[in-house]
Amino acid sequence: MGNFTSTLSPAEKLVSQNIGRDNVNKLYCQRNEIKQRSQEAYRRGDGHAAKMLSTEAKEIDRQAKEAQAKVAQEIFDQNNCQRCDGMVDLHGLHVAEAEAVAEKILRGAKRDGKGSVIFIVGRGLHSKDGVAKLKPAIERLINKHNLRCHPDTPHAGCVFAEFVSREDRGWFWGLLKGCSIM
């Protein structure tokens, strides 16, 4: 973070992100069409054509995944080029991409002895039906790591992850960790 200089306006960033996502979606559609043609060839009894088409579909799938990873990295870099350490903007990433980035950030922060990380996840205003997807996913990830999670801190659309000792997590957390149901 902080080493990528962006000269794009917010509108230009959004256009760039949408173009990248559209290109990835086109690759996945192409893959699906070829997979369908492969299945049709198999049903016709043309095993050779089915195998060739299947191989082509797998190659396009590889290209799509590679392009998707590249787009996600570009979006992350654009969003975080001027962020301070300890603050990570996950806007524009799909849930699985955001979870992978957050996982990496949390492991690095823990290893480096950081006290906390703030994830900017947004309020879900641009999500389908206005329902936040990133925020609950990042909260689950933070809880999975047994960190203290403060939603909407320091602002709405943020999730504050705090690295605390087992003793400082509170009596309820200790009770849950020590509890076993027979």
Buried (B, 14 or more C-beta within 10 A) or exposed (E): BEEEEBEEEEEEBBEBBEEBBEBBEEBBEBBEEBBEBBBEBBEEEBEEBBEBBBEBBBEBBEBBEEBBEEBBEBBBBBBBBEBEEBBBBBBBBBBEBBBBBBBEBBEEBBEEEBEBBBBBBBBBEEBEEEEBBBBBBBBEBBEEBEBBBBBEBEEEBBBBBBBBEEEEBEEEBEEEEEEEEE
